[in-house]
């Protein structure tokens, strides 16, 4: 992958050298633009024009208008702006953004480098964009889908660690999609063309664990009628994903630690050391730190697998992603039916805590699709425990009338989520912003957009 030469971070093109710089940008395979301190695009290479602008004219337009369709810079619209950050730090900056492209809204890794003039002042910026194939901000396709702040924070960590070789530990509740996140780490890594091998640690008894992981020789134990390579060998050159690593028996933990520390292992029944070339990604829903204190998990192994921890958010922490997830999951559980969810049913789903997270949401939608004979899923098609969790049964007949309102959209779910959080909050707006993962500016803008009769129930703005 081409990178920006070091001299670009300290030199600013003058009127004579600008054509040479523009010519250099044209040779780069990744989308690049050159912009000034006022966010105005001065030059764009062919890769940017084709992949990010649909071949349209961008020279003279601002980067935030082209990428986000904003009328103000990103930092004034609640986003993290790399140009503003670079002006403040004087250094190269990296951020993850959701950009409008000819294909829809795509996630893009942005690397922005400042260029200085002869006096040492920052005058220009070169911005490199790397589209992410592992995640989308709209329904459709496979892989990670979402746009909630908690989802974007997780995705930014994924993209930072993916190109490295560091071990990754994914932590989160069951059903949050940790295997999808692990696959995203693999697909965004330098090992993407090599195998991605999944080991379900909870499904392997201790007597078989070593054989499955490292393989065995013929005659190593009763039933070993032939030599068998292990999953470590199958993952050679690629990524080994240990799902539910907290379930690994203590006796096996020391052998896994030896693999990680020395890069070597032995097949069961063999004396020959074999070398492993794998990148390790682990996942668990169990509290490993507590298990370490209780002696149920080795501390040294915990330190080895926890080089780069990533928390996968629960569905209730990204409820504004419900419409995207519902549309995407319906395409999988009921393909070709064109099912939608009514506004009333979406409100029921948004109010349900989903202890089983996205996995449970898929099951709920699959059942609802079987209960629904038409094209619109209503509240009556949802399971009773979803409609009234912990409450009295709801009369199905009262719910069967078709809804006259249109399906609930993303903005409505976001609005309801904000209202619910604001009304239950008893602190300052600064604390609420921190709780929701928003900047204070973004929170204030969203609260101000709510109707006046609702605003009285919202927390007061901080006085300082």
N, C-alpha and C positions, 0 to 999 in steps of 0.2 A: 504494500500500500504506500503510495507516495506521501511524503510528509513535507511540511513547509520548511525550507532551508533556514538555518539559524540566522543568516544575515537579514532575513526579512523582519525579524523581531526588533532590529536596532536601526535599520535604515528606512528612510521614507523616500519614495520615488519623486523626483522632480519632473517638470514638464517634459524633459528630454528622455528620462529613463522609464516613464510610465508605459509607453508602447512595448518596451521589452518585458516589463512585468506582466502586462496583459497577455503578451504572447506566451510567457511561461505558464500562466494560469491555464491557457488553452491546452497545454500538453498534459495536464493532470487528469486522471480518470475520474476522480471524485468531484462532485459539484463544488465550485468555489466562486465567491464573489469578492470584489474589492469595494469597500464603502468608506465614506468620510465620517467625520465626527457627528454629522447631522443625520446619520442613519441612511444617507442617500447612496444608492448603488451606482458606482462609477464604472464597474466592469463586471461581466459574468461570463464564465467559460461555457462551452457547448454542453458539458454534462449538466450544469445547473439549468441552462435554458430548456434542456430536453426533459429532465426528470423532476424539476421543481417548479417550472414556470410554463410547462406545456408548449414550449417553443415561442411564447409571447415575448413582447418587448418589456424589459425590466430596467433598462438604463434610465436613471433620473428618478425612479420610484424609490420609496423607502423600503427597507428590508422588512419592517413590521407590517407594512400594508401588503406586500407580496406574500409573505409567509403566513400571516395570521389574519389578514383582512382587518387589522386594527387601524384606528385613526390616530392613535397615540402610541409611543414606544411601549415595549413589552412591560417594563418595570412600572409604568403608570396604568397598566391593565391587569396587574396582579401576577404577571409572569416574572421569571428570573431572567434579566436581560444581560447577555454576555458582554455587550458593548459598554453598558453602564458599569458593569463590574470591572471590566478591563481599564476603563478610565480611572476608576477608583484605586485599583491595585497596581496599575502599570504593567501587568503581566498577562500572559496567555490565560484564557478562561475556557472552561468546558461546561456545557449544560445540555440537558435533554429537553427538547421541545416537541410539541405536536403541531405539525405544519399542514397547511392546505396544499395539496398537490393534485395533478390531473387524475390521480387514482383515488382521491378522497383524502381523508386526514390520516397522515402517517407520522410515526415517531421518527425523529431525526436527532442524531448525535451531532452537536455543534462544537467545533473547536475554533476559537477566534484569537487571532494574534495581532497585537498592535504594531504599527510601523511608525517610527519616529523621524522627524525632520532633522536638519543640520543642527538645530538648537537643542535637540533632545526632547522636544515636545511631541506627544502622540498626535498624528495628523490623519492617519488612515488605518484601516483594519482589513485583514484578510480573514474571511470566514469559510471554513471547510465544513461541508455537510455530509454526514454518512447516514443514509436511510437505514432503518432497522427492519429486518425481515421477520424478527421474532415477536413483534407486538404490533397491535393496531388500536386506533382510537375509535373504531366503529365496528359494528357487527359484520360478520362475514369471514370466511376462511377459518384456519385453525391457529393454534398457538395462543398467546396471551392477548386478552382483550380488556381494555379499561381506559379510563381517563380521570378517575378520582385522584385527589392528592396523595392518598396513601398508596395507591397503585403506582403512581408516577415516581414516588420516592423509592419504592422497591425496584422499579425498572431502572432507575438511574444507577443504583448499586449494582444491579446485574450487568449493565453495560460497562461499568468501571472495572469490574473484576474479570469479566469474560475473557479479554485478550491475555490475561496473565495466567500463571500456572498455579496460583495459590489455591489451597483447599477451601471449599465453600461449605458452610453449614446453614441449611435452610431450616428455620424454625417457624412453627405456626400450627394452628389447630388442624385436626383431620378434615380433609375435604376442601382445603383451600387451594389446591392445585400445585403442590410442591414439586411433583414430577414434571409438570409443564414448565415450571421455572427452571428446574435443573436442565431440561432439554433446551431451554432458551440460552442458558449459560454455555452449553455445548455448541449450539448452532452459531453463537456469536464469537466462538473461540477459534484459535488457529487449528484446532483438532476437528473442525466441523465435518471434514470429509472422512473421518475415521469413525469407528463404532461408538455408539452410545448404549451402554449395557446397564440394565437395571437389576439390582439385587434386592429382593424383598426380604429384609432381615427378620421380619416378624413371622414369615411363613416357613422358616427353615429351622428344624430342630437342631440342637447342639451336635448331635451325632452326625448330621449330614452337612453342617455349615462349612467345615474346613474343606471337605471334598468338593462341595459346590463352588467355593470361592477359589481354591488353589488347584483343584483337579486331583486325580489319583492315578497310581500305576496299577497295572494288572496284578491281581493277587494281594493288593494292599489290605483288603478286608473281605469278609464273606460277601459274595455278590459282585465283587469287582472283577468281572470276567475280561475286561479290556482296559487299556489306558484311556483316560478321559481328561481332556484339557479343562481347566476351570474358567470361571467367569472373568478372573483377572487377565488370563491369557486371551480370552475372547475380546476383551476391551483394549488390546494392545494398540498403542498410538492414539487412543481415543479417551473417552470419559467413563469412569466407573461410578455409577450412582447407587449409593447405599441408602435405600429407603427404610425409615424407622430404625436408624442406627442405634437408638437407645435400647433396642431389643436384642442386641448382640450379646451372647452369653459371656460372662467374665473370662472364662477360659479361652475364648477366641479373641478377646480384645487384645491380649498381649501379642498374639500372632499378627493381628491387623496392624498393631503399632510397629512391629518389626518391619512389616512391608512398607509402611510409610516412612520409617526412619532410614532404612537401608536400600529401599527400592528392590529388594530381593524376596524370594519365597521358595518353598519346596512343595512339590506335589506330595500328597499323602502316600507314604510307602517309598519315597525316593530320597536319595542322598544328595543329588545334584541341585545346586542353587540355580534358580532361574531369575532373570532380571525382568522387572515390570516397568513398562512405560505407559502409565495411566495418569490421568488427572482425576482427583477425587472430589466428588460432590456428595454431601451427606444431607439427610433430612430427618427430622423427628418432630413429634408433637409432645414429647415427654420433657419434663424439666431437668435437663442434663446437669445443671449446676447443683440442684438439690440431690440428684442421684450421686454426684461426686461426693458431696458431704456425707451421704448415707452409706458410701462404700459400694454402691451398685454400679458405678461406672468409673473407669480408671481416669484419674486426673490428667496423667500424661497423654492419654489418647484424646481426651477432651481438648487439650491445648493444641494437639496436632490437627484435628479436624476443624477447629474453630478459628482458623486463620482469618477468615472473612465471613462473619455472620450476616445473614440477611433474614429479616422477619417478613414472612408472607402474610399480608393482612387478612383478617377474617372478613366475610361478606358483609357483616353488619358495620364494618369500618369503611366500606366503600359502597354504601347502598345506592349512591347516585349512578353506579354502573349497572344497576338492575336492568334497565331497558336494553342495554347492549348485550348483556349476558343472556337475557330471556330470548331476544331475537336470534342470537347465535346458537343457543341450545335447542330452540325449536327447529332450526334447520337440520339439526343432527338427529333428534328423537322422532321427528315427524317430517322427513324430507318430502318435498313436492306437494305438501298439503297447504302451504301458505297460511299457516295459523298465525293469529295475532292474539294479544291479551287485552281485554277491556280495561278501561280506566279504573273501574271498581275493583277488578281482580288485581291490577297492579298496585293499588293502594293496600290491598290485603297482603300482598307479597312484601311490600315495603315496610309494613308494620311487624312482620314476622321476624324473629331474631335469627333464624336459620343456624341452629347449633351444628348442623352438618355441613354448613357452608355451601360452596358451589356444587359439590357432589349431591347434597340434599336438594338443591334447587333443580338440578337435572332430573332427579327422581320425581320431584313434585310435578315438573312440567311433563314428564313422560306419562305419568298417571293422568294428568289433566287432559293430555292429548287423546288418551284412550276413552276418557269419559265424555269428551266433546264430539258431537256428531256434525257440528257446523264448522265455521271458519273462525269464530271468535271464542276464546276461552274466557268464561265468566267466573265469578266467585263460587258458584255451585259446583263447578268442575274441580275445584281445589279440595284437597283432603280436609277433613274437619279439624284436625290438629293445627292446620295452617290458618284456617279461617278464624278459629277461636282457641288459641293455645292456652290450655289450663282453664278454659271457661266452659260455660254450658253449651250444649249442642245448638247449632243454628239450623233453622228450618230450611231445607233445600228448596222447597217450593217457593219460598219468598225470594229466592235468589235467581230463579230461572228466567225471569223477564230479561230480554236483551237490553243492554245498556244503550241509551240514546247518545251518550257522550263519546267523543273520539278516544282512541287509545292514549294513555298517559305518556307524555314525552319526557325526555331527559330533563328539560328545564323544570318541569313540574315536580319530578322526584327530588331534584336538587333543592327546590324551593321548600318542599315539605320537610326534607331532612334538616335544612337550616332552621326552619321554624321550630321543629321539635327540639333541636339542640339548644336554640336560643331561649326557648320558654322554660326549659328545665335547668338552665345555667343560672347560678347565683353569684357569680363573680363579675369581673370586669370584662370588657370586650377584648382586651389584650389576652386574658386567660382563655377566653372562648376561641380566639384566633389560633392560639397555640394548640388547643384541644382538637380543633378541626383540621390542623395542618395547613392553615391559610396565613397569608400576610395580613397585618392589621388593615392595610389599605384595601385589599380585596374583600375582607369581611365587611368593612364599613360600606363599600360600594354595593355589596349584595344586600345588606340590611336596609340600606337607604332605598333600594328598589322595591322592597315589600310595601304593601298597602298601609295607609296611615292607621287603620283600625287595628292592624296587627302589631304595629311598631310599639304600642304602649306596653306590650308584653315582652319586649326585648330588653337586654341589658343596656344600661346607660354607657355612653362613650367615656373612656378614661379622661380624667381632668388634666392629667399631666402630659 
